[in-house]
Amino acid sequence: MTPIFTAATAVTALMAASGAFADGVAYRSVSLSYFTDDSADLEAFLFEGAMDYQLGRFMLSAATTYYDDGDFDGRNFSGSVGYEILPGLTGYVHVTTLDSEMFEETIYGLGVDYIGEILGVALHYGQQDEADNEIYHLLGYVEFGPSTAYGSISRASDENFFFAGYEYAVDTLDVAIGTEWSEEGLDEGNTSVMGHYRFLDRYEIMAGLTSDNDVLLEEGYLDLGFGYALTEALTLEAAYTTTFGEDSPDMDLLTLALTFETGPHRARVVDRYTDFVRDTTTYTNKASGIDLYTPGMSFE
C-alpha cells in the first residue's frame, strides 16, 4: 500500500466519521459490515466511507472502501475536485486507486455534471494507468414525483455497456429495479429488484432478488433483511441471502451492518448513480469484494 493511498484513506475515514468541517458537508456516510457463510467457509469485513464537501463554488468528494476475508484483502480510494462553472454545471478532475493482492490500478480523469431541478446528466472520462485503457460514461437520472429513472451508456475495453433503472420512493416504501447488459445483448447481463418498507418510525423490512438475464427468475439470489434506526442517522441492519434454481451454488450468507449517514444523496451525478446501482444489487457483491471494483473499474 503506498503512503499516498494510506494517507488518503485515513483522511477520508476520519472526515466521514467525525464532524470535521461540518458547516460545508453536503453528504457523509460510514458503514461497517460483517459477513459469514458456513457453506462457503466465508467470514469477511467491509468498511466504506464517503463525503462531499462544499466550499464556495468548489465541491470536494472522497470515498474509500476496505475489504478483508482472511484470504483476500483490497482497498479502494476515489477523490474528485469540482468547480461550478455556471449554475448547475460543474467540471471536475478525479482519481481512483485500487490496491489488492490480485493487482493494483490507478485511474485519472475528468468529467462534467449538469444538475437541474428534476434531472442530472454527467459525461465522465477515465484513463487506467496500468491497463492503459480508456473508460467513457454518459449517465444520468430524471425525477418525476416520487419516481426516479436512471440510465447509462459506457465504453471500456472497446466494448459498450448499458444500464437502466427505476426507483419509486415515498416515506414508508422504496422499490428499485435495475438491469445491465452489454452490446452482445440483454442476455449478457443481470437484473435486480430491491424493496424497503418502513414502519413505526424506526423499523424497516427489506427484500431483493438478483438474477442473470439469460436465466431470469429461474436462478439467482434472494435477499431478506431487517433494519432498525438507532438514531436519525445511525442504522443497524441484518440480512440473509440464499440462492434459488437447480444450478445455483449453495449459499447461507448472513450480513450485519452498521451505517451512519447524513445528507439525501451524493453530490456528483456519477456517485449518485453508482450508489443506486450498488444499493439495488444483492448483498453477495459486498460479501465477495466485488464492490471494490465497481466504483474504480466500472463507474469511475
C-alpha positions as protocol buffer text, in pm:
chain_id: "A"
residue {
  index: 1
  type: MET
  ca { x: 0 y: 0 z: 0 }
}
residue {
  index: 2
  type: THR
  ca { x: 150 y: 336 z: -99 }
}
residue {
  index: 3
  type: PRO
  ca { x: 191 y: 616 z: 158 }
}
residue {
  index: 4
  type: ILE
  ca { x: -37 y: 841 z: -51 }
}
residue {
  index: 5
  type: PHE
  ca { x: -310 y: 576 z: -54 }
}
residue {
  index: 6
  type: THR
  ca { x: -276 y: 514 z: 320 }
}
residue {
  index: 7
  type: ALA
  ca { x: -299 y: 884 z: 399 }
}
residue {
  index: 8
  type: ALA
  ca { x: -592 y: 943 z: 165 }
}
residue {
  index: 9
  type: THR
  ca { x: -786 y: 650 z: 308 }
}
residue {
  index: 10
  type: ALA
  ca { x: -724 y: 760 z: 665 }
}
residue {
  index: 11
  type: VAL
  ca { x: -824 y: 1120 z: 597 }
}
residue {
  index: 12
  type: THR
  ca { x: -1143 y: 1014 z: 418 }
}
residue {
  index: 13
  type: ALA
  ca { x: -1243 y: 782 z: 702 }
}
residue {
  index: 14
  type: LEU
  ca { x: -1175 y: 1043 z: 969 }
}
residue {
  index: 15
  type: MET
  ca { x: -1356 y: 1321 z: 781 }
}
residue {
  index: 16
  type: ALA
  ca { x: -1657 y: 1100 z: 716 }
}
residue {
  index: 17
  type: ALA
  ca { x: -1678 y: 963 z: 1069 }
}
residue {
  index: 18
  type: SER
  ca { x: -1626 y: 1289 z: 1254 }
}
residue {
  index: 19
  type: GLY
  ca { x: -1791 y: 1628 z: 1244 }
}
residue {
  index: 20
  type: ALA
  ca { x: -1488 y: 1791 z: 1086 }
}
residue {
  index: 21
  type: PHE
  ca { x: -1577 y: 2081 z: 854 }
}
residue {
  index: 22
  type: ALA
  ca { x: -1944 y: 2016 z: 930 }
}
residue {
  index: 23
  type: ASP
  ca { x: -2065 y: 2354 z: 800 }
}
residue {
  index: 24
  type: GLY
  ca { x: -1988 y: 2265 z: 438 }
}
residue {
  index: 25
  type: VAL
  ca { x: -2075 y: 1894 z: 444 }
}
residue {
  index: 26
  type: ALA
  ca { x: -2330 y: 1806 z: 175 }
}
residue {
  index: 27
  type: TYR
  ca { x: -2316 y: 1430 z: 235 }
}
residue {
  index: 28
  type: ARG
  ca { x: -2138 y: 1196 z: 477 }
}
residue {
  index: 29
  type: SER
  ca { x: -2156 y: 821 z: 536 }
}
residue {
  index: 30
  type: VAL
  ca { x: -1967 y: 548 z: 718 }
}
residue {
  index: 31
  type: SER
  ca { x: -2059 y: 179 z: 707 }
}
residue {
  index: 32
  type: LEU
  ca { x: -1909 y: -130 z: 871 }
}
residue {
  index: 33
  type: SER
  ca { x: -2035 y: -471 z: 753 }
}
residue {
  index: 34
  type: TYR
  ca { x: -1969 y: -827 z: 871 }
}
residue {
  index: 35
  type: PHE
  ca { x: -2045 y: -1131 z: 653 }
}
residue {
  index: 36
  type: THR
  ca { x: -2048 y: -1501 z: 734 }
}
residue {
  index: 37
  type: ASP
  ca { x: -2143 y: -1806 z: 526 }
}
residue {
  index: 38
  type: ASP
  ca { x: -2064 y: -2153 z: 663 }
}
residue {
  index: 39
  type: SER
  ca { x: -2145 y: -2321 z: 330 }
}
residue {
  index: 40
  type: ALA
  ca { x: -1867 y: -2122 z: 160 }
}
residue {
  index: 41
  type: ASP
  ca { x: -1637 y: -2104 z: 464 }
}
residue {
  index: 42
  type: LEU
  ca { x: -1656 y: -1724 z: 441 }
}
residue {
  index: 43
  type: GLU
  ca { x: -1602 y: -1463 z: 709 }
}
residue {
  index: 44
  type: ALA
  ca { x: -1545 y: -1111 z: 580 }
}
residue {
  index: 45
  type: PHE
  ca { x: -1542 y: -747 z: 687 }
}
residue {
  index: 46
  type: LEU
  ca { x: -1616 y: -440 z: 476 }
}
residue {
  index: 47
  type: PHE
  ca { x: -1558 y: -75 z: 565 }
}
residue {
  index: 48
  type: GLU
  ca { x: -1697 y: 206 z: 349 }
}
residue {
  index: 49
  type: GLY
  ca { x: -1676 y: 582 z: 392 }
}
residue {
  index: 50
  type: ALA
  ca { x: -1779 y: 874 z: 172 }
}
residue {
  index: 51
  type: MET
  ca { x: -1801 y: 1251 z: 199 }
}
residue {
  index: 52
  type: ASP
  ca { x: -1895 y: 1552 z: -17 }
}
residue {
  index: 53
  type: TYR
  ca { x: -1783 y: 1895 z: 100 }
}
residue {
  index: 54
  type: GLN
  ca { x: -1900 y: 2227 z: -47 }
}
residue {
  index: 55
  type: LEU
  ca { x: -1651 y: 2516 z: -36 }
}
residue {
  index: 56
  type: GLY
  ca { x: -1792 y: 2811 z: -227 }
}
residue {
  index: 57
  type: ARG
  ca { x: -1804 y: 2703 z: -591 }
}
residue {
  index: 58
  type: PHE
  ca { x: -1577 y: 2407 z: -521 }
}
residue {
  index: 59
  type: MET
  ca { x: -1707 y: 2057 z: -441 }
}
residue {
  index: 60
  type: LEU
  ca { x: -1462 y: 1813 z: -282 }
}
residue {
  index: 61
  type: SER
  ca { x: -1566 y: 1448 z: -291 }
}
residue {
  index: 62
  type: ALA
  ca { x: -1393 y: 1141 z: -150 }
}
residue {
  index: 63
  type: ALA
  ca { x: -1478 y: 777 z: -85 }
}
residue {
  index: 64
  type: THR
  ca { x: -1289 y: 476 z: 45 }
}
residue {
  index: 65
  type: THR
  ca { x: -1354 y: 102 z: 74 }
}
residue {
  index: 66
  type: TYR
  ca { x: -1162 y: -170 z: 258 }
}
residue {
  index: 67
  type: TYR
  ca { x: -1245 y: -542 z: 231 }
}
residue {
  index: 68
  type: ASP
  ca { x: -1087 y: -840 z: 409 }
}
residue {
  index: 69
  type: ASP
  ca { x: -1199 y: -1205 z: 417 }
}
residue {
  index: 70
  type: GLY
  ca { x: -880 y: -1353 z: 560 }
}
residue {
  index: 71
  type: ASP
  ca { x: -759 y: -1490 z: 226 }
}
residue {
  index: 72
  type: PHE
  ca { x: -801 y: -1171 z: 23 }
}
residue {
  index: 73
  type: ASP
  ca { x: -798 y: -804 z: 108 }
}
residue {
  index: 74
  type: GLY
  ca { x: -834 y: -495 z: -105 }
}
residue {
  index: 75
  type: ARG
  ca { x: -861 y: -119 z: -76 }
}
residue {
  index: 76
  type: ASN
  ca { x: -1022 y: 141 z: -299 }
}
residue {
  index: 77
  type: PHE
  ca { x: -998 y: 520 z: -279 }
}
residue {
  index: 78
  type: SER
  ca { x: -1156 y: 777 z: -509 }
}
residue {
  index: 79
  type: GLY
  ca { x: -1146 y: 1154 z: -489 }
}
residue {
  index: 80
  type: SER
  ca { x: -1251 y: 1447 z: -704 }
}
residue {
  index: 81
  type: VAL
  ca { x: -1235 y: 1826 z: -708 }
}
residue {
  index: 82
  type: GLY
  ca { x: -1514 y: 2007 z: -890 }
}
residue {
  index: 83
  type: TYR
  ca { x: -1579 y: 2372 z: -976 }
}
residue {
  index: 84
  type: GLU
  ca { x: -1922 y: 2517 z: -1059 }
}
residue {
  index: 85
  type: ILE
  ca { x: -1867 y: 2693 z: -1393 }
}
residue {
  index: 86
  type: LEU
  ca { x: -2230 y: 2802 z: -1432 }
}
residue {
  index: 87
  type: PRO
  ca { x: -2535 y: 2741 z: -1210 }
}
residue {
  index: 88
  type: GLY
  ca { x: -2587 y: 2365 z: -1216 }
}
residue {
  index: 89
  type: LEU
  ca { x: -2284 y: 2300 z: -1442 }
}
residue {
  index: 90
  type: THR
  ca { x: -1973 y: 2164 z: -1269 }
}
residue {
  index: 91
  type: GLY
  ca { x: -1646 y: 2044 z: -1417 }
}
residue {
  index: 92
  type: TYR
  ca { x: -1420 y: 1816 z: -1214 }
}
residue {
  index: 93
  type: VAL
  ca { x: -1099 y: 1614 z: -1212 }
}
residue {
  index: 94
  type: HIS
  ca { x: -1083 y: 1279 z: -1035 }
}
residue {
  index: 95
  type: VAL
  ca { x: -850 y: 998 z: -934 }
}
residue {
  index: 96
  type: THR
  ca { x: -925 y: 641 z: -825 }
}
residue {
  index: 97
  type: THR
  ca { x: -679 y: 389 z: -682 }
}
residue {
  index: 98
  type: LEU
  ca { x: -730 y: 17 z: -629 }
}
residue {
  index: 99
  type: ASP
  ca { x: -479 y: -180 z: -423 }
}
residue {
  index: 100
  type: SER
  ca { x: -535 y: -554 z: -379 }
}
residue {
  index: 101
  type: GLU
  ca { x: -344 y: -881 z: -376 }
}
residue {
  index: 102
  type: MET
  ca { x: -461 y: -951 z: -732 }
}
residue {
  index: 103
  type: PHE
  ca { x: -350 y: -625 z: -894 }
}
residue {
  index: 104
  type: GLU
  ca { x: -305 y: -252 z: -849 }
}
residue {
  index: 105
  type: GLU
  ca { x: -461 y: 17 z: -1066 }
}
residue {
  index: 106
  type: THR
  ca { x: -488 y: 394 z: -1079 }
}
residue {
  index: 107
  type: ILE
  ca { x: -742 y: 586 z: -1286 }
}
residue {
  index: 108
  type: TYR
  ca { x: -711 y: 954 z: -1370 }
}
residue {
  index: 109
  type: GLY
  ca { x: -980 y: 1152 z: -1545 }
}
residue {
  index: 110
  type: LEU
  ca { x: -1218 y: 1441 z: -1573 }
}
residue {
  index: 111
  type: GLY
  ca { x: -1587 y: 1500 z: -1617 }
}
residue {
  index: 112
  type: VAL
  ca { x: -1872 y: 1744 z: -1623 }
}
residue {
  index: 113
  type: ASP
  ca { x: -2203 y: 1740 z: -1433 }
}
residue {
  index: 114
  type: TYR
  ca { x: -2524 y: 1923 z: -1505 }
}
residue {
  index: 115
  type: ILE
  ca { x: -2780 y: 1912 z: -1224 }
}
residue {
  index: 116
  type: GLY
  ca { x: -3119 y: 2076 z: -1270 }
}
residue {
  index: 117
  type: GLU
  ca { x: -3442 y: 2072 z: -1071 }
}
residue {
  index: 118
  type: ILE
  ca { x: -3556 y: 1731 z: -1197 }
}
residue {
  index: 119
  type: LEU
  ca { x: -3255 y: 1579 z: -1373 }
}
residue {
  index: 120
  type: GLY
  ca { x: -2884 y: 1521 z: -1362 }
}
residue {
  index: 121
  type: VAL
  ca { x: -2652 y: 1434 z: -1652 }
}
residue {
  index: 122
  type: ALA
  ca { x: -2280 y: 1354 z: -1647 }
}
residue {
  index: 123
  type: LEU
  ca { x: -2006 y: 1297 z: -1903 }
}
residue {
  index: 124
  type: HIS
  ca { x: -1725 y: 1107 z: -1736 }
}
residue {
  index: 125
  type: TYR
  ca { x: -1382 y: 1003 z: -1869 }
}
residue {
  index: 126
  type: GLY
  ca { x: -1114 y: 789 z: -1706 }
}
residue {
  index: 127
  type: GLN
  ca { x: -770 y: 660 z: -1807 }
}
residue {
  index: 128
  type: GLN
  ca { x: -648 y: 338 z: -1645 }
}
residue {
  index: 129
  type: ASP
  ca { x: -276 y: 371 z: -1577 }
}
residue {
  index: 130
  type: GLU
  ca { x: -161 y: 7 z: -1553 }
}
residue {
  index: 131
  type: ALA
  ca { x: -406 y: -141 z: -1805 }
}
residue {
  index: 132
  type: ASP
  ca { x: -364 y: 155 z: -2046 }
}
residue {
  index: 133
  type: ASN
  ca { x: -738 y: 153 z: -2108 }
}
residue {
  index: 134
  type: GLU
  ca { x: -982 y: 442 z: -2155 }
}
residue {
  index: 135
  type: ILE
  ca { x: -1330 y: 445 z: -1997 }
}
residue {
  index: 136
  type: TYR
  ca { x: -1617 y: 667 z: -2114 }
}
residue {
  index: 137
  type: HIS
  ca { x: -1956 y: 719 z: -1947 }
}
residue {
  index: 138
  type: LEU
  ca { x: -2272 y: 908 z: -2034 }
}
residue {
  index: 139
  type: LEU
  ca { x: -2514 y: 869 z: -1745 }
}
residue {
  index: 140
  type: GLY
  ca { x: -2791 y: 1044 z: -1561 }
}
residue {
  index: 141
  type: TYR
  ca { x: -3129 y: 1044 z: -1390 }
}
residue {
  index: 142
  type: VAL
  ca { x: -3470 y: 1209 z: -1425 }
}
residue {
  index: 143
  type: GLU
  ca { x: -3707 y: 1267 z: -1133 }
}
residue {
  index: 144
  type: PHE
  ca { x: -4084 y: 1282 z: -1170 }
}
residue {
  index: 145
  type: GLY
  ca { x: -4279 y: 1296 z: -846 }
}
residue {
  index: 146
  type: PRO
  ca { x: -4179 y: 1006 z: -620 }
}
residue {
  index: 147
  type: SER
  ca { x: -4014 y: 827 z: -914 }
}
residue {
  index: 148
  type: THR
  ca { x: -3659 y: 846 z: -1050 }
}
residue {
  index: 149
  type: ALA
  ca { x: -3533 y: 686 z: -1372 }
}
residue {
  index: 150
  type: TYR
  ca { x: -3162 y: 611 z: -1420 }
}
residue {
  index: 151
  type: GLY
  ca { x: -2966 y: 525 z: -1733 }
}
residue {
  index: 152
  type: SER
  ca { x: -2612 y: 496 z: -1867 }
}
residue {
  index: 153
  type: ILE
  ca { x: -2406 y: 413 z: -2173 }
}
residue {
  index: 154
  type: SER
  ca { x: -2044 y: 317 z: -2103 }
}
residue {
  index: 155
  type: ARG
  ca { x: -1748 y: 213 z: -2315 }
}
residue {
  index: 156
  type: ALA
  ca { x: -1447 y: 24 z: -2181 }
}
residue {
  index: 157
  type: SER
  ca { x: -1201 y: -221 z: -2341 }
}
residue {
  index: 158
  type: ASP
  ca { x: -1357 y: -149 z: -2684 }
}
residue {
  index: 159
  type: GLU
  ca { x: -1696 y: -276 z: -2567 }
}
residue {
  index: 160
  type: ASN
  ca { x: -2022 y: -96 z: -2489 }
}
residue {
  index: 161
  type: PHE
  ca { x: -2225 y: -149 z: -2171 }
}
residue {
  index: 162
  type: PHE
  ca { x: -2574 y: -27 z: -2080 }
}
residue {
  index: 163
  type: PHE
  ca { x: -2783 y: 19 z: -1767 }
}
residue {
  index: 164
  type: ALA
  ca { x: -3144 y: 119 z: -1699 }
}
residue {
  index: 165
  type: GLY
  ca { x: -3307 y: 159 z: -1360 }
}
residue {
  index: 166
  type: TYR
  ca { x: -3617 y: 288 z: -1187 }
}
residue {
  index: 167
  type: GLU
  ca { x: -3690 y: 382 z: -826 }
}
residue {
  index: 168
  type: TYR
  ca { x: -4016 y: 465 z: -651 }
}
residue {
  index: 169
  type: ALA
  ca { x: -3964 y: 622 z: -308 }
}
residue {
  index: 170
  type: VAL
  ca { x: -4212 y: 761 z: -55 }
}
residue {
  index: 171
  type: ASP
  ca { x: -4194 y: 792 z: 324 }
}
residue {
  index: 172
  type: THR
  ca { x: -4269 y: 427 z: 402 }
}
residue {
  index: 173
  type: LEU
  ca { x: -4184 y: 245 z: 78 }
}
residue {
  index: 174
  type: ASP
  ca { x: -3885 y: 232 z: -157 }
}
residue {
  index: 175
  type: VAL
  ca { x: -3881 y: -5 z: -456 }
}
residue {
  index: 176
  type: ALA
  ca { x: -3598 y: -13 z: -711 }
}
residue {
  index: 177
  type: ILE
  ca { x: -3523 y: -219 z: -1020 }
}
residue {
  index: 178
  type: GLY
  ca { x: -3212 y: -214 z: -1235 }
}
residue {
  index: 179
  type: THR
  ca { x: -3085 y: -411 z: -1533 }
}
residue {
  index: 180
  type: GLU
  ca { x: -2748 y: -406 z: -1705 }
}
residue {
  index: 181
  type: TRP
  ca { x: -2634 y: -563 z: -2031 }
}
residue {
  index: 182
  type: SER
  ca { x: -2362 y: -544 z: -2295 }
}
residue {
  index: 183
  type: GLU
  ca { x: -2356 y: -487 z: -2669 }
}
residue {
  index: 184
  type: GLU
  ca { x: -2380 y: -866 z: -2705 }
}
residue {
  index: 185
  type: GLY
  ca { x: -2745 y: -843 z: -2600 }
}
residue {
  index: 186
  type: LEU
  ca { x: -2978 y: -840 z: -2299 }
}
residue {
  index: 187
  type: ASP
  ca { x: -2884 y: -1199 z: -2210 }
}
residue {
  index: 188
  type: GLU
  ca { x: -2531 y: -1079 z: -2127 }
}
residue {
  index: 189
  type: GLY
  ca { x: -2629 y: -905 z: -1805 }
}
residue {
  index: 190
  type: ASN
  ca { x: -2839 y: -926 z: -1491 }
}
residue {
  index: 191
  type: THR
  ca { x: -3147 y: -772 z: -1330 }
}
residue {
  index: 192
  type: SER
  ca { x: -3207 y: -682 z: -966 }
}
residue {
  index: 193
  type: VAL
  ca { x: -3514 y: -577 z: -768 }
}
residue {
  index: 194
  type: MET
  ca { x: -3489 y: -441 z: -413 }
}
residue {
  index: 195
  type: GLY
  ca { x: -3767 y: -320 z: -183 }
}
residue {
  index: 196
  type: HIS
  ca { x: -3769 y: -144 z: 156 }
}
residue {
  index: 197
  type: TYR
  ca { x: -4076 y: -100 z: 376 }
}
residue {
  index: 198
  type: ARG
  ca { x: -4051 y: 127 z: 682 }
}
residue {
  index: 199
  type: PHE
  ca { x: -4293 y: 124 z: 975 }
}
residue {
  index: 200
  type: LEU
  ca { x: -4328 y: 257 z: 1331 }
}
residue {
  index: 201
  type: ASP
  ca { x: -4064 y: 525 z: 1253 }
}
residue {
  index: 202
  type: ARG
  ca { x: -3763 y: 304 z: 1336 }
}
residue {
  index: 203
  type: TYR
  ca { x: -3821 y: -33 z: 1170 }
}
residue {
  index: 204
  type: GLU
  ca { x: -3756 y: -150 z: 815 }
}
residue {
  index: 205
  type: ILE
  ca { x: -3809 y: -473 z: 621 }
}
residue {
  index: 206
  type: MET
  ca { x: -3604 y: -539 z: 306 }
}
residue {
  index: 207
  type: ALA
  ca { x: -3636 y: -795 z: 27 }
}
residue {
  index: 208
  type: GLY
  ca { x: -3450 y: -836 z: -300 }
}
residue {
  index: 209
  type: LEU
  ca { x: -3389 y: -1062 z: -597 }
}
residue {
  index: 210
  type: THR
  ca { x: -3096 y: -1072 z: -841 }
}
residue {
  index: 211
  type: SER
  ca { x: -3087 y: -1295 z: -1149 }
}
residue {
  index: 212
  type: ASP
  ca { x: -2885 y: -1325 z: -1469 }
}
residue {
  index: 213
  type: ASN
  ca { x: -3093 y: -1219 z: -1767 }
}
residue {
  index: 214
  type: ASP
  ca { x: -3043 y: -1544 z: -1958 }
}
residue {
  index: 215
  type: VAL
  ca { x: -3197 y: -1741 z: -1667 }
}
residue {
  index: 216
  type: LEU
  ca { x: -3422 y: -1464 z: -1536 }
}
residue {
  index: 217
  type: LEU
  ca { x: -3630 y: -1582 z: -1238 }
}
residue {
  index: 218
  type: GLU
  ca { x: -3500 y: -1938 z: -1286 }
}
residue {
  index: 219
  type: GLU
  ca { x: -3173 y: -1893 z: -1095 }
}
residue {
  index: 220
  type: GLY
  ca { x: -3029 y: -1621 z: -877 }
}
residue {
  index: 221
  type: TYR
  ca { x: -3007 y: -1470 z: -530 }
}
residue {
  index: 222
  type: LEU
  ca { x: -3275 y: -1387 z: -273 }
}
residue {
  index: 223
  type: ASP
  ca { x: -3214 y: -1127 z: 0 }
}
residue {
  index: 224
  type: LEU
  ca { x: -3424 y: -1075 z: 314 }
}
residue {
  index: 225
  type: GLY
  ca { x: -3336 y: -817 z: 576 }
}
residue {
  index: 226
  type: PHE
  ca { x: -3445 y: -618 z: 878 }
}
residue {
  index: 227
  type: GLY
  ca { x: -3329 y: -272 z: 981 }
}
residue {
  index: 228
  type: TYR
  ca { x: -3358 y: -67 z: 1298 }
}
residue {
  index: 229
  type: ALA
  ca { x: -3286 y: 307 z: 1320 }
}
residue {
  index: 230
  type: LEU
  ca { x: -3087 y: 365 z: 1638 }
}
residue {
  index: 231
  type: THR
  ca { x: -3094 y: 739 z: 1567 }
}
residue {
  index: 232
  type: GLU
  ca { x: -3199 y: 956 z: 1273 }
}
residue {
  index: 233
  type: ALA
  ca { x: -2858 y: 898 z: 1111 }
}
residue {
  index: 234
  type: LEU
  ca { x: -2747 y: 559 z: 1254 }
}
residue {
  index: 235
  type: THR
  ca { x: -2898 y: 230 z: 1131 }
}
residue {
  index: 236
  type: LEU
  ca { x: -2838 y: -133 z: 1228 }
}
residue {
  index: 237
  type: GLU
  ca { x: -2919 y: -389 z: 958 }
}
residue {
  index: 238
  type: ALA
  ca { x: -2929 y: -770 z: 949 }
}
residue {
  index: 239
  type: ALA
  ca { x: -2985 y: -969 z: 629 }
}
residue {
  index: 240
  type: TYR
  ca { x: -2995 y: -1325 z: 499 }
}
residue {
  index: 241
  type: THR
  ca { x: -2905 y: -1420 z: 140 }
}
residue {
  index: 242
  type: THR
  ca { x: -2968 y: -1755 z: -28 }
}
residue {
  index: 243
  type: THR
  ca { x: -2989 y: -1884 z: -385 }
}
residue {
  index: 244
  type: PHE
  ca { x: -3262 y: -2043 z: -595 }
}
residue {
  index: 245
  type: GLY
  ca { x: -3251 y: -2263 z: -905 }
}
residue {
  index: 246
  type: GLU
  ca { x: -3102 y: -2606 z: -974 }
}
residue {
  index: 247
  type: ASP
  ca { x: -2762 y: -2484 z: -1092 }
}
residue {
  index: 248
  type: SER
  ca { x: -2712 y: -2213 z: -829 }
}
residue {
  index: 249
  type: PRO
  ca { x: -2442 y: -2273 z: -566 }
}
residue {
  index: 250
  type: ASP
  ca { x: -2544 y: -2334 z: -206 }
}
residue {
  index: 251
  type: MET
  ca { x: -2546 y: -2016 z: 0 }
}
residue {
  index: 252
  type: ASP
  ca { x: -2649 y: -1916 z: 352 }
}
residue {
  index: 253
  type: LEU
  ca { x: -2499 y: -1568 z: 379 }
}
residue {
  index: 254
  type: LEU
  ca { x: -2563 y: -1364 z: 692 }
}
residue {
  index: 255
  type: THR
  ca { x: -2491 y: -989 z: 688 }
}
residue {
  index: 256
  type: LEU
  ca { x: -2473 y: -750 z: 981 }
}
residue {
  index: 257
  type: ALA
  ca { x: -2414 y: -381 z: 903 }
}
residue {
  index: 258
  type: LEU
  ca { x: -2395 y: -57 z: 1099 }
}
residue {
  index: 259
  type: THR
  ca { x: -2436 y: 258 z: 889 }
}
residue {
  index: 260
  type: PHE
  ca { x: -2407 y: 628 z: 971 }
}
residue {
  index: 261
  type: GLU
  ca { x: -2539 y: 861 z: 700 }
}
residue {
  index: 262
  type: THR
  ca { x: -2629 y: 1230 z: 673 }
}
residue {
  index: 263
  type: GLY
  ca { x: -2750 y: 1405 z: 359 }
}
residue {
  index: 264
  type: PRO
  ca { x: -3002 y: 1284 z: 98 }
}
residue {
  index: 265
  type: HIS
  ca { x: -2751 y: 1153 z: -159 }
}
residue {
  index: 266
  type: ARG
  ca { x: -2404 y: 1205 z: -309 }
}
residue {
  index: 267
  type: ALA
  ca { x: -2330 y: 1538 z: -478 }
}
residue {
  index: 268
  type: ARG
  ca { x: -2191 y: 1421 z: -814 }
}
residue {
  index: 269
  type: VAL
  ca { x: -2421 y: 1256 z: -1067 }
}
residue {
  index: 270
  type: VAL
  ca { x: -2177 y: 967 z: -1115 }
}
residue {
  index: 271
  type: ASP
  ca { x: -2166 y: 898 z: -739 }
}
residue {
  index: 272
  type: ARG
  ca { x: -2543 y: 914 z: -700 }
}
residue {
  index: 273
  type: TYR
  ca { x: -2578 y: 678 z: -997 }
}
residue {
  index: 274
  type: THR
  ca { x: -2316 y: 438 z: -860 }
}
residue {
  index: 275
  type: ASP
  ca { x: -2486 y: 426 z: -519 }
}
residue {
  index: 276
  type: PHE
  ca { x: -2818 y: 342 z: -684 }
}
residue {
  index: 277
  type: VAL
  ca { x: -2661 y: 53 z: -878 }
}
residue {
  index: 278
  type: ARG
  ca { x: -2489 y: -86 z: -569 }
}
residue {
  index: 279
  type: ASP
  ca { x: -2792 y: -48 z: -342 }
}
residue {
  index: 280
  type: THR
  ca { x: -3011 y: -232 z: -593 }
}
residue {
  index: 281
  type: THR
  ca { x: -2792 y: -543 z: -622 }
}
residue {
  index: 282
  type: THR
  ca { x: -2753 y: -842 z: -390 }
}
residue {
  index: 283
  type: TYR
  ca { x: -2556 y: -840 z: -64 }
}
residue {
  index: 284
  type: THR
  ca { x: -2338 y: -1109 z: -221 }
}
residue {
  index: 285
  type: ASN
  ca { x: -2147 y: -844 z: -417 }
}
residue {
  index: 286
  type: LYS
  ca { x: -2030 y: -674 z: -99 }
}
residue {
  index: 287
  type: ALA
  ca { x: -1959 y: -1004 z: 77 }
}
residue {
  index: 288
  type: SER
  ca { x: -1731 y: -1121 z: -206 }
}
residue {
  index: 289
  type: GLY
  ca { x: -1543 y: -795 z: -250 }
}
residue {
  index: 290
  type: ILE
  ca { x: -1690 y: -723 z: -595 }
}
residue {
  index: 291
  type: ASP
  ca { x: -1785 y: -373 z: -483 }
}
residue {
  index: 292
  type: LEU
  ca { x: -1416 y: -292 z: -458 }
}
residue {
  index: 293
  type: TYR
  ca { x: -1401 y: -295 z: -834 }
}
residue {
  index: 294
  type: THR
  ca { x: -1733 y: -127 z: -908 }
}
residue {
  index: 295
  type: PRO
  ca { x: -1651 y: 235 z: -815 }
}
residue {
  index: 296
  type: GLY
  ca { x: -1299 y: 225 z: -958 }
}
residue {
  index: 297
  type: MET
  ca { x: -1327 y: -7 z: -1253 }
}
residue {
  index: 298
  type: SER
  ca { x: -1678 y: 36 z: -1388 }
}
residue {
  index: 299
  type: PHE
  ca { x: -1818 y: 372 z: -1286 }
}
residue {
  index: 300
  type: GLU
  ca { x: -1512 y: 589 z: -1224 }
}
